Amino acid sequence: MRIASLSFRYGRRDPWILSDAGLVLNAGDVIEVTGPNGTGKSTLLRLVAGLLRPVRGSVEDRPRVVGYAPERFPADQPFTVASYLRHMAAVRRVGTESIGRWSERLGMDHLLGQRLPDLSKGSAHKVGLAQALLAEPGLLVLDEPFAGLDTATRAELPRIIGEISARGGIVVVSDHQGDLRSFPGLRRCEVRDRALREVDPVEETGEAALTVLEVTVAASRALGPGRPPARRGLHGEYHGAHHGPLRRGGRRMTPVIALARFRLAGYVASHRALQPLIALLALLAVLYAGAIPAGQEIGATADSAAMLVPVLAWAARGLLDTEPDEQRSVALSALGAKELLSGLLAAFASLLVLAAIAEAALLLRLAASPTLTVLLVGVWLHLLSATAGLALGALTSRPILPSPAVSTIALILGYLSMLVLSMAGAHWLTVPVMGWMRDAHHGVLLSGLPLITVQSLLWPAIGLAAYTWLRRTRP
């Protein structure tokens, strides 16, 4: 792996954090990154892990499997430890037996039944380490991994790092506490004054490496008082003190689908899904206060689809914003560019549910049985509405607009611009939501549907392309 002429800054007007940095990382290397606070150590680690794109230069030949543990694990997520790790194992495409293995080694078997928000800082840090180790990474990036750990885990972590190094993995660690100073063959690199340079261990510490005395302790004592060791069952399952068996999964889903499922689960469990749902039900109550007369079915469908766009955009933005930033970084380290696709897939799935509710409510209020044409047009217009809502929600999500107030204003203005441009005769410059309603009520929607479809898909496609491009520098 090679860092070649790497330079980075967060914005065009911001100062350079790294300038023309270079380093070769060989198989089996363990590299400690040092330097004063605020010099860019964490930024360098994120560049090495592939979470940030260099402004200049490159990171070449990065191993395929990357494990990343942030300095502060995002514990504000609505999962138990076991549930979270099961989701991460599915994303990594590894069996859940790896959860038992790492929970035992990191002394966290007793935590598996606890909710993430209830964990102490040190316990949450163990979960962050466990998720990074699930898939036997070829590159392991650890940002202050010893912070908050108990004595037994602090002693175990260097052994784990040594095992990864022994099988040819690369480990890059930022550690201001010096727990790896006596690690055999450790390379040290210092970040200072925008430069990255390798330093000699004696130059860095001012003394020769210490002699290490390794003590083997019985497992029950190493885990601490009152903490029973994990017990391996007949089929490789692990049983802890406060949870049932972590079973091997059946058929494994693709990583993109697994991550989308994880995000949907977090969106629902956090109750953020209730906000757009309540808004949708209120909108439907106004639209369908009375029965829809025969002959007005397509017009009512177009009204529903057009007015649903801001609600769907709100839902998409809510799902994309539910995940903490550091968890998004963890997902990015696991899937790379596919992480973005997974988020959009999860958001679109949630929008389809809301659109289906709207379509079902419309059908229930029809005075006459709907024809096949009415059904197909209704489904198609609500799909176009979901696509427009997805693009608008993505472009106003936190990675693009960090301020909640600015994001909300941008979402409202984005929808109003659709309405104004549609009414002002410039409908080719936006998703023609007013055109849907106008043509439907004038009885010409079916003849103009192909052109409306092209326009209604073109602008969301441009918006999603812009979102993808912006996310390349704003993970």
TIDREN-180154 format. One record per residue (C-alpha): y, x, z negated. Coordinates in steps of 0.05 Angstrom, whole numbers, padded with zeros to 5 digits, always signed. Layout:
[[Y; X; Z]],
...
This chain:
[[+00000; +00000; +00000]],
[[+00068; +00027; +00018]],
[[+00140; +00011; +00000]],
[[+00182; +00035; +00059]],
[[+00258; +00043; +00057]],
[[+00265; -00020; +00015]],
[[+00334; -00047; +00000]],
[[+00350; -00113; -00035]],
[[+00407; -00155; -00060]],
[[+00408; -00229; -00076]],
[[+00469; -00248; -00034]],
[[+00511; -00218; +00021]],
[[+00569; -00206; -00027]],
[[+00525; -00185; -00086]],
[[+00516; -00111; -00103]],
[[+00453; -00076; -00081]],
[[+00398; -00076; -00133]],
[[+00352; -00028; -00095]],
[[+00372; +00018; -00039]],
[[+00325; +00055; +00008]],
[[+00267; +00055; -00043]],
[[+00201; +00085; -00022]],
[[+00133; +00093; -00055]],
[[+00060; +00099; -00035]],
[[+00011; +00061; -00079]],
[[-00061; +00084; -00072]],
[[-00124; +00046; -00089]],
[[-00138; +00050; -00163]],
[[-00066; +00068; -00182]],
[[-00036; +00042; -00247]],
[[+00040; +00047; -00242]],
[[+00088; +00035; -00300]],
[[+00158; +00016; -00278]],
[[+00212; +00039; -00327]],
[[+00287; +00039; -00330]],
[[+00346; +00011; -00369]],
[[+00354; -00064; -00376]],
[[+00386; -00098; -00316]],
[[+00370; -00043; -00266]],
[[+00322; -00085; -00224]],
[[+00253; -00073; -00253]],
[[+00233; -00147; -00249]],
[[+00264; -00152; -00180]],
[[+00222; -00093; -00157]],
[[+00159; -00126; -00185]],
[[+00175; -00191; -00149]],
[[+00184; -00152; -00084]],
[[+00118; -00116; -00094]],
[[+00083; -00182; -00107]],
[[+00112; -00214; -00045]],
[[+00156; -00264; -00082]],
[[+00220; -00238; -00051]],
[[+00233; -00213; +00019]],
[[+00267; -00145; +00026]],
[[+00336; -00147; +00058]],
[[+00318; -00081; +00092]],
[[+00253; -00043; +00095]],
[[+00185; -00070; +00080]],
[[+00125; -00073; +00034]],
[[+00064; -00056; +00077]],
[[-00011; -00065; +00069]],
[[-00006; -00110; +00008]],
[[-00077; -00129; -00016]],
[[-00098; -00199; +00002]],
[[-00109; -00223; -00069]],
[[-00047; -00216; -00113]],
[[-00044; -00234; -00187]],
[[+00025; -00242; -00217]],
[[+00042; -00254; -00290]],
[[+00116; -00267; -00303]],
[[+00153; -00241; -00364]],
[[+00161; -00313; -00389]],
[[+00104; -00358; -00373]],
[[+00129; -00429; -00355]],
[[+00097; -00468; -00412]],
[[+00140; -00530; -00400]],
[[+00086; -00564; -00358]],
[[+00048; -00628; -00374]],
[[-00022; -00598; -00377]],
[[-00071; -00572; -00428]],
[[-00089; -00499; -00422]],
[[-00158; -00516; -00395]],
[[-00130; -00566; -00344]],
[[-00078; -00517; -00320]],
[[-00128; -00461; -00311]],
[[-00176; -00507; -00275]],
[[-00121; -00524; -00226]],
[[-00105; -00450; -00217]],
[[-00178; -00434; -00207]],
[[-00181; -00486; -00152]],
[[-00119; -00456; -00119]],
[[-00152; -00387; -00123]],
[[-00219; -00415; -00098]],
[[-00258; -00387; -00156]],
[[-00307; -00423; -00201]],
[[-00286; -00449; -00269]],
[[-00334; -00401; -00303]],
[[-00279; -00348; -00294]],
[[-00237; -00389; -00343]],
[[-00288; -00379; -00398]],
[[-00294; -00306; -00383]],
[[-00219; -00291; -00388]],
[[-00206; -00339; -00446]],
[[-00259; -00300; -00485]],
[[-00232; -00232; -00467]],
[[-00160; -00251; -00481]],
[[-00177; -00285; -00547]],
[[-00152; -00353; -00525]],
[[-00216; -00394; -00525]],
[[-00188; -00436; -00583]],
[[-00126; -00453; -00542]],
[[-00160; -00488; -00484]],
[[-00152; -00557; -00512]],
[[-00078; -00548; -00530]],
[[-00020; -00572; -00488]],
[[+00021; -00518; -00455]],
[[+00088; -00540; -00486]],
[[+00057; -00534; -00556]],
[[+00039; -00460; -00548]],
[[+00074; -00403; -00582]],
[[+00106; -00349; -00538]],
[[+00047; -00302; -00547]],
[[-00005; -00355; -00533]],
[[+00032; -00378; -00471]],
[[+00035; -00306; -00448]],
[[-00041; -00303; -00452]],
[[-00046; -00363; -00406]],
[[-00001; -00327; -00357]],
[[-00046; -00266; -00359]],
[[-00109; -00308; -00351]],
[[-00084; -00343; -00288]],
[[-00066; -00277; -00257]],
[[-00136; -00249; -00269]],
[[-00177; -00308; -00246]],
[[-00191; -00283; -00176]],
[[-00202; -00208; -00188]],
[[-00136; -00186; -00156]],
[[-00131; -00128; -00110]],
[[-00058; -00122; -00133]],
[[-00040; -00142; -00204]],
[[+00034; -00146; -00221]],
[[+00050; -00154; -00295]],
[[+00121; -00162; -00321]],
[[+00124; -00142; -00395]],
[[+00051; -00162; -00407]],
[[+00046; -00138; -00479]],
[[+00105; -00179; -00505]],
[[+00083; -00226; -00561]],
[[+00009; -00209; -00557]],
[[-00034; -00202; -00620]],
[[-00065; -00135; -00638]],
[[-00134; -00151; -00609]],
[[-00107; -00173; -00542]],
[[-00059; -00113; -00538]],
[[-00120; -00069; -00546]],
[[-00161; -00108; -00494]],
[[-00109; -00110; -00439]],
[[-00110; -00035; -00423]],
[[-00186; -00040; -00416]],
[[-00178; -00097; -00367]],
[[-00126; -00057; -00328]],
[[-00175; +00002; -00327]],
[[-00230; -00042; -00299]],
[[-00185; -00066; -00242]],
[[-00164; +00005; -00227]],
[[-00237; +00029; -00228]],
[[-00256; -00020; -00173]],
[[-00198; +00002; -00129]],
[[-00145; -00049; -00149]],
[[-00072; -00031; -00156]],
[[-00036; -00049; -00221]],
[[+00040; -00048; -00227]],
[[+00068; -00059; -00296]],
[[+00137; -00064; -00327]],
[[+00128; -00046; -00400]],
[[+00186; -00025; -00444]],
[[+00141; -00024; -00506]],
[[+00101; +00036; -00481]],
[[+00031; +00008; -00492]],
[[+00005; +00043; -00430]],
[[+00036; +00111; -00444]],
[[-00031; +00142; -00460]],
[[-00068; +00109; -00402]],
[[-00107; +00162; -00363]],
[[-00077; +00178; -00295]],
[[-00017; +00132; -00306]],
[[+00039; +00140; -00255]],
[[+00110; +00126; -00278]],
[[+00167; +00104; -00234]],
[[+00239; +00095; -00257]],
[[+00290; +00046; -00229]],
[[+00360; +00072; -00240]],
[[+00425; +00069; -00200]],
[[+00392; +00028; -00144]],
[[+00341; +00084; -00133]],
[[+00266; +00086; -00146]],
[[+00237; +00153; -00165]],
[[+00171; +00176; -00193]],
[[+00177; +00215; -00258]],
[[+00130; +00262; -00294]],
[[+00099; +00234; -00358]],
[[+00126; +00292; -00399]],
[[+00196; +00283; -00368]],
[[+00195; +00209; -00386]],
[[+00168; +00213; -00457]],
[[+00189; +00283; -00477]],
[[+00119; +00298; -00502]],
[[+00048; +00305; -00477]],
[[+00003; +00245; -00473]],
[[-00027; +00222; -00539]],
[[-00101; +00225; -00555]],
[[-00132; +00155; -00554]],
[[-00184; +00134; -00605]],
[[-00223; +00074; -00580]],
[[-00255; +00032; -00634]],
[[-00308; -00020; -00619]],
[[-00305; -00081; -00664]],
[[-00353; -00139; -00672]],
[[-00332; -00197; -00627]],
[[-00325; -00246; -00685]],
[[-00276; -00199; -00721]],
[[-00237; -00180; -00659]],
[[-00222; -00253; -00647]],
[[-00192; -00259; -00716]],
[[-00207; -00301; -00777]],
[[-00223; -00374; -00767]],
[[-00232; -00364; -00692]],
[[-00304; -00371; -00670]],
[[-00325; -00331; -00609]],
[[-00340; -00367; -00544]],
[[-00413; -00384; -00534]],
[[-00446; -00379; -00466]],
[[-00489; -00439; -00450]],
[[-00553; -00442; -00411]],
[[-00518; -00448; -00344]],
[[-00460; -00399; -00353]],
[[-00414; -00452; -00383]],
[[-00367; -00432; -00440]],
[[-00358; -00475; -00501]],
[[-00299; -00463; -00548]],
[[-00279; -00492; -00614]],
[[-00234; -00548; -00588]],
[[-00259; -00567; -00519]],
[[-00321; -00585; -00481]],
[[-00355; -00545; -00427]],
[[-00314; -00518; -00369]],
[[-00361; -00538; -00314]],
[[-00369; -00505; -00247]],
[[-00336; -00548; -00195]],
[[-00373; -00580; -00138]],
[[-00346; -00574; -00068]],
[[-00283; -00531; -00069]],
[[-00220; -00556; -00035]],
[[-00174; -00513; +00006]],
[[-00121; -00475; -00033]],
[[-00064; -00514; -00001]],
[[-00096; -00581; -00020]],
[[-00112; -00555; -00089]],
[[-00040; -00534; -00101]],
[[-00014; -00600; -00073]],
[[-00060; -00637; -00121]],
[[-00035; -00595; -00179]],
[[+00037; -00611; -00162]],
[[+00023; -00685; -00155]],
[[-00013; -00685; -00222]],
[[+00047; -00651; -00255]],
[[+00095; -00699; -00221]],
[[+00058; -00760; -00247]],
[[+00043; -00732; -00316]],
[[+00116; -00713; -00327]],
[[+00135; -00786; -00313]],
[[+00187; -00764; -00261]],
[[+00149; -00807; -00211]],
[[+00172; -00869; -00249]],
[[+00246; -00859; -00231]],
[[+00240; -00871; -00155]],
[[+00186; -00923; -00167]],
[[+00233; -00964; -00210]],
[[+00289; -00956; -00158]],
[[+00241; -00978; -00104]],
[[+00220; -01040; -00142]],
[[+00293; -01058; -00154]],
[[+00309; -01050; -00080]],
[[+00249; -01093; -00060]],
[[+00270; -01147; -00110]],
[[+00337; -01151; -00075]],
[[+00310; -01148; -00004]],
[[+00255; -01199; -00014]],
[[+00285; -01248; -00064]],
[[+00265; -01303; -00016]],
[[+00211; -01312; +00035]],
[[+00221; -01280; +00104]],
[[+00224; -01334; +00158]],
[[+00179; -01332; +00219]],
[[+00209; -01291; +00275]],
[[+00248; -01244; +00229]],
[[+00189; -01201; +00209]],
[[+00208; -01139; +00250]],
[[+00281; -01143; +00229]],
[[+00260; -01145; +00155]],
[[+00214; -01086; +00167]],
[[+00270; -01045; +00198]],
[[+00317; -01063; +00140]],
[[+00264; -01041; +00090]],
[[+00250; -00975; +00125]],
[[+00324; -00957; +00134]],
[[+00344; -00974; +00062]],
[[+00283; -00937; +00035]],
[[+00305; -00868; +00060]],
[[+00349; -00849; -00001]],
[[+00295; -00872; -00050]],
[[+00243; -00831; -00014]],
[[+00290; -00771; -00011]],
[[+00300; -00777; -00086]],
[[+00225; -00779; -00096]],
[[+00213; -00718; -00052]],
[[+00268; -00679; -00087]],
[[+00239; -00699; -00155]],
[[+00170; -00674; -00138]],
[[+00195; -00608; -00109]],
[[+00238; -00598; -00172]],
[[+00185; -00616; -00223]],
[[+00152; -00547; -00221]],
[[+00187; -00492; -00262]],
[[+00214; -00434; -00220]],
[[+00166; -00384; -00251]],
[[+00107; -00429; -00236]],
[[+00130; -00433; -00164]],
[[+00129; -00357; -00164]],
[[+00058; -00358; -00191]],
[[+00038; -00405; -00135]],
[[+00074; -00362; -00084]],
[[+00035; -00301; -00107]],
[[-00030; -00340; -00097]],
[[-00016; -00372; -00029]],
[[+00041; -00334; +00002]],
[[+00077; -00375; +00056]],
[[+00027; -00432; +00049]],
[[+00058; -00448; -00019]],
[[+00116; -00480; +00017]],
[[+00069; -00523; +00060]],
[[+00033; -00546; -00002]],
[[+00097; -00570; -00035]],
[[+00117; -00609; +00027]],
[[+00047; -00638; +00032]],
[[+00049; -00662; -00040]],
[[+00118; -00692; -00031]],
[[+00098; -00728; +00033]],
[[+00036; -00756; -00001]],
[[+00079; -00786; -00057]],
[[+00126; -00816; -00005]],
[[+00069; -00848; +00032]],
[[+00049; -00884; -00033]],
[[+00120; -00911; -00041]],
[[+00124; -00931; +00032]],
[[+00057; -00967; +00026]],
[[+00084; -01006; -00034]],
[[+00145; -01026; +00006]],
[[+00104; -01048; +00066]],
[[+00056; -01088; +00021]],
[[+00114; -01123; -00013]],
[[+00143; -01142; +00054]],
[[+00077; -01172; +00078]],
[[+00071; -01213; +00015]],
[[+00139; -01245; +00028]],
[[+00126; -01266; +00100]],
[[+00127; -01340; +00112]],
[[+00074; -01334; +00167]],
[[+00014; -01289; +00177]],
[[+00037; -01223; +00209]],
[[+00015; -01205; +00279]],
[[-00017; -01138; +00295]],
[[+00049; -01117; +00328]],
[[+00088; -01131; +00264]],
[[+00037; -01092; +00223]],
[[+00039; -01031; +00269]],
[[+00115; -01031; +00275]],
[[+00121; -01037; +00200]],
[[+00074; -00979; +00187]],
[[+00108; -00935; +00240]],
[[+00179; -00948; +00216]],
[[+00160; -00933; +00144]],
[[+00127; -00868; +00167]],
[[+00192; -00849; +00202]],
[[+00229; -00867; +00138]],
[[+00183; -00822; +00097]],
[[+00193; -00764; +00145]],
[[+00269; -00771; +00141]],
[[+00265; -00777; +00065]],
[[+00221; -00715; +00061]],
[[+00271; -00672; +00100]],
[[+00332; -00697; +00061]],
[[+00296; -00689; -00006]],
[[+00273; -00618; +00012]],
[[+00343; -00596; +00033]],
[[+00372; -00621; -00032]],
[[+00317; -00593; -00078]],
[[+00330; -00540; -00131]],
[[+00309; -00478; -00090]],
[[+00364; -00496; -00040]],
[[+00417; -00528; -00085]],
[[+00406; -00504; -00157]],
[[+00460; -00550; -00187]],
[[+00433; -00620; -00203]],
[[+00502; -00651; -00193]],
[[+00513; -00617; -00126]],
[[+00442; -00636; -00105]],
[[+00452; -00709; -00121]],
[[+00519; -00712; -00085]],
[[+00489; -00677; -00024]],
[[+00432; -00727; -00022]],
[[+00479; -00787; -00024]],
[[+00526; -00757; +00028]],
[[+00467; -00739; +00072]],
[[+00444; -00811; +00073]],
[[+00514; -00838; +00083]],
[[+00523; -00791; +00142]],
[[+00461; -00821; +00174]],
[[+00492; -00890; +00168]],
[[+00561; -00870; +00192]],
[[+00537; -00829; +00251]],
[[+00489; -00885; +00271]],
[[+00546; -00936; +00270]],
[[+00598; -00891; +00303]],
[[+00560; -00884; +00368]],
[[+00536; -00813; +00352]],
[[+00466; -00835; +00335]],
[[+00437; -00776; +00373]],
[[+00465; -00730; +00319]],
[[+00422; -00759; +00263]],
[[+00363; -00802; +00245]],
[[+00385; -00869; +00275]],
[[+00371; -00913; +00214]],
[[+00425; -00963; +00235]],
[[+00394; -00963; +00304]],
[[+00328; -00986; +00273]],
[[+00361; -01046; +00242]],
[[+00407; -01063; +00300]],
[[+00353; -01061; +00353]],
[[+00304; -01099; +00309]],
[[+00352; -01156; +00296]],
[[+00371; -01158; +00370]],
[[+00298; -01162; +00391]],
[[+00298; -01097; +00431]],
[[+00265; -01050; +00381]],
[[+00198; -01048; +00416]],
[[+00227; -01027; +00483]],
[[+00269; -00973; +00451]],
[[+00217; -00949; +00401]],
[[+00196; -00886; +00440]],
[[+00267; -00859; +00442]],
[[+00280; -00879; +00370]],
[[+00216; -00843; +00350]],
[[+00237; -00779; +00384]],
[[+00305; -00779; +00350]],
[[+00275; -00799; +00283]],
[[+00226; -00741; +00285]],
[[+00271; -00689; +00316]],
[[+00323; -00686; +00262]],
[[+00274; -00684; +00203]],
[[+00237; -00628; +00240]],
[[+00302; -00589; +00246]],
[[+00316; -00603; +00172]],
[[+00247; -00579; +00150]],
[[+00254; -00517; +00194]],
[[+00320; -00502; +00159]],
[[+00287; -00513; +00091]],
[[+00232; -00465; +00110]],
[[+00281; -00412; +00132]],
[[+00324; -00420; +00069]],
[[+00262; -00416; +00025]],
[[+00244; -00348; +00055]],
[[+00300; -00318; +00013]],
[[+00302; -00370; -00043]],
[[+00231; -00376; -00071]],
